[in-house]
């Protein structure tokens, strides 16, 4: 991938926000105070209203779970990016430490060679 950058803190905040949103719309008072189907007055209309309310409640539950899972996945991605970055930093530090031990020996060898040639 080209020009791709992941910012774990932003991914984590987005995941938290999605979980908050899912919580907010599943606890909305309007969902708890629905009209009862029997209030429709007509048996056919009451049955249709009840069916509609059940389908709507199911849809909200499915959407809330999808949003919650997406928030969890963003949080997991943030943790994995952060762990990958930390692992990469440790590898670079290890390489730098090895190189810093090798450089003085090479520099000393080169200096001795130059001194012996120049006298």
C-alpha positions as a Markdown table, in Angstrom:
| # | Residue | x | y | z |
|---|---|---|---|---|
| 1 | Unk | 0.0 | 0.0 | 0.0 |
| 2 | Unk | 1.3 | 3.4 | -0.8 |
| 3 | Unk | 0.7 | 6.6 | 1.2 |
| 4 | Unk | -0.9 | 4.6 | 4.0 |
| 5 | Unk | -0.6 | 5.7 | 7.6 |
| 6 | Unk | -2.3 | 4.3 | 10.7 |
| 7 | Unk | -2.6 | 6.5 | 13.8 |
| 8 | Unk | -3.4 | 4.1 | 16.7 |
| 9 | Unk | -4.7 | 6.8 | 19.0 |
| 10 | Unk | -7.2 | 8.0 | 16.4 |
| 11 | Unk | -8.3 | 4.4 | 15.6 |
| 12 | Unk | -8.9 | 3.8 | 19.3 |
| 13 | Unk | -10.9 | 7.1 | 19.7 |
| 14 | Unk | -13.0 | 6.1 | 16.7 |
| 15 | Unk | -13.7 | 2.7 | 18.2 |
| 16 | Unk | -14.6 | 4.2 | 21.5 |
| 17 | Unk | -17.0 | 6.6 | 19.8 |
| 18 | Unk | -18.7 | 3.9 | 17.9 |
| 19 | Unk | -19.2 | 1.8 | 21.0 |
| 20 | Unk | -20.7 | 5.0 | 22.7 |
| 21 | Unk | -23.0 | 5.6 | 19.8 |
| 22 | Unk | -24.2 | 2.0 | 19.9 |
| 23 | Unk | -24.9 | 2.3 | 23.6 |
| 24 | Unk | -26.7 | 5.6 | 23.1 |
| 25 | Unk | -29.1 | 4.5 | 20.5 |
| 26 | Unk | -29.9 | 1.2 | 22.2 |
| 27 | Unk | -30.9 | 3.0 | 25.4 |
| 28 | Unk | -33.0 | 5.7 | 23.8 |
| 29 | Unk | -36.2 | 6.3 | 25.8 |
| 30 | Unk | -38.2 | 6.3 | 22.6 |
| 31 | Unk | -37.5 | 2.6 | 22.1 |
| 32 | Unk | -38.8 | 1.8 | 25.6 |
| 33 | Unk | -42.1 | 3.8 | 25.2 |
| 34 | Unk | -43.6 | 2.5 | 22.1 |
| 35 | Unk | -47.3 | 2.4 | 21.3 |
| 36 | Unk | -48.9 | -0.9 | 22.1 |
| 37 | Unk | -50.4 | -2.7 | 19.1 |
| 38 | Unk | -53.7 | -3.0 | 20.8 |
| 39 | Unk | -54.0 | 0.8 | 20.8 |
| 40 | Unk | -54.4 | 0.7 | 17.0 |
| 41 | Unk | -58.1 | -0.2 | 17.4 |
| 42 | Unk | -58.3 | -2.5 | 14.4 |
| 43 | Unk | -57.0 | -6.1 | 14.6 |
| 44 | Unk | -55.4 | -6.0 | 11.2 |
| 45 | Unk | -53.7 | -2.7 | 11.9 |
| 46 | Unk | -52.7 | -3.9 | 15.4 |
| 47 | Unk | -51.1 | -7.0 | 13.9 |
| 48 | Unk | -49.2 | -4.9 | 11.3 |
| 49 | Unk | -48.0 | -2.4 | 13.9 |
| 50 | Unk | -46.8 | -5.2 | 16.2 |
| 51 | Unk | -44.9 | -6.8 | 13.2 |
| 52 | Unk | -43.4 | -3.5 | 12.3 |
| 53 | Unk | -42.3 | -2.8 | 15.9 |
| 54 | Unk | -40.7 | -6.2 | 16.2 |
| 55 | Unk | -38.9 | -5.8 | 12.9 |
| 56 | Unk | -37.7 | -2.3 | 13.9 |
| 57 | Unk | -36.5 | -3.5 | 17.3 |
| 58 | Unk | -34.6 | -6.4 | 15.6 |
| 59 | Unk | -33.1 | -4.0 | 13.1 |
| 60 | Unk | -31.9 | -1.7 | 15.8 |
| 61 | Unk | -30.4 | -4.6 | 17.7 |
| 62 | Unk | -28.6 | -5.9 | 14.6 |
| 63 | Unk | -27.3 | -2.4 | 13.8 |
| 64 | Unk | -26.1 | -1.8 | 17.4 |
| 65 | Unk | -24.2 | -5.0 | 17.4 |
| 66 | Unk | -22.6 | -4.3 | 14.0 |
| 67 | Unk | -21.5 | -0.8 | 15.3 |
| 68 | Unk | -20.3 | -2.3 | 18.6 |
| 69 | Unk | -18.3 | -4.9 | 16.7 |
| 70 | Unk | -16.8 | -2.3 | 14.4 |
| 71 | Unk | -15.7 | -0.3 | 17.4 |
| 72 | Unk | -14.1 | -3.3 | 18.9 |
| 73 | Unk | -12.3 | -4.1 | 15.7 |
| 74 | Unk | -11.0 | -0.5 | 15.4 |
| 75 | Unk | -9.7 | -0.8 | 19.0 |
| 76 | Unk | -8.0 | -4.1 | 18.2 |
| 77 | Unk | -6.5 | -2.6 | 15.1 |
| 78 | Unk | -5.1 | 0.3 | 17.2 |
| 79 | Unk | -3.6 | -2.2 | 19.7 |
| 80 | Unk | -2.0 | -4.3 | 16.9 |
| 81 | Unk | -0.6 | -1.2 | 15.1 |
| 82 | Unk | 0.9 | 0.0 | 18.4 |
| 83 | Unk | 2.4 | -3.4 | 19.1 |
| 84 | Unk | 3.8 | -3.5 | 15.6 |
| 85 | Unk | 5.4 | -0.1 | 16.0 |
| 86 | Unk | 6.9 | -1.0 | 19.3 |
| 87 | Unk | 8.3 | -4.2 | 17.8 |
| 88 | Unk | 9.8 | -2.2 | 14.9 |
| 89 | Unk | 11.3 | 0.3 | 17.3 |
| 90 | Unk | 13.0 | -2.5 | 19.3 |
| 91 | Unk | 14.4 | -4.1 | 16.1 |
| 92 | Unk | 15.8 | -0.7 | 14.9 |
| 93 | Unk | 17.4 | -0.2 | 18.4 |
| 94 | Unk | 18.9 | -3.7 | 18.2 |
| 95 | Unk | 20.3 | -3.0 | 14.7 |
| 96 | Unk | 21.7 | 0.4 | 15.8 |
| 97 | Unk | 23.3 | -1.2 | 18.9 |
| 98 | Unk | 25.0 | -3.8 | 16.7 |
| 99 | Unk | 26.1 | -1.2 | 14.2 |
| 100 | Unk | 27.5 | 1.0 | 16.9 |
| 101 | Unk | 29.7 | -1.9 | 18.1 |
| 102 | Unk | 30.9 | -2.7 | 14.6 |
| 103 | Unk | 31.7 | 1.0 | 13.5 |
| 104 | Unk | 34.5 | 1.7 | 16.0 |
| 105 | Unk | 36.3 | -1.5 | 15.0 |
| 106 | Unk | 36.0 | -0.5 | 11.3 |
| 107 | Unk | 37.1 | 3.0 | 12.0 |
| 108 | Unk | 40.1 | 1.9 | 14.1 |
| 109 | Unk | 41.1 | -0.5 | 11.4 |
| 110 | Unk | 40.8 | 2.2 | 8.7 |
| 111 | Unk | 42.8 | 4.6 | 10.8 |
| 112 | Unk | 45.6 | 2.1 | 11.3 |
| 113 | Unk | 45.7 | 1.4 | 7.6 |
| 114 | Unk | 45.9 | 5.1 | 6.7 |
| 115 | Unk | 48.5 | 5.7 | 9.4 |
| 116 | Unk | 50.7 | 2.8 | 8.1 |
| 117 | Unk | 50.4 | 4.0 | 4.5 |
| 118 | Unk | 51.1 | 7.7 | 5.3 |
| 119 | Unk | 53.7 | 6.8 | 7.9 |
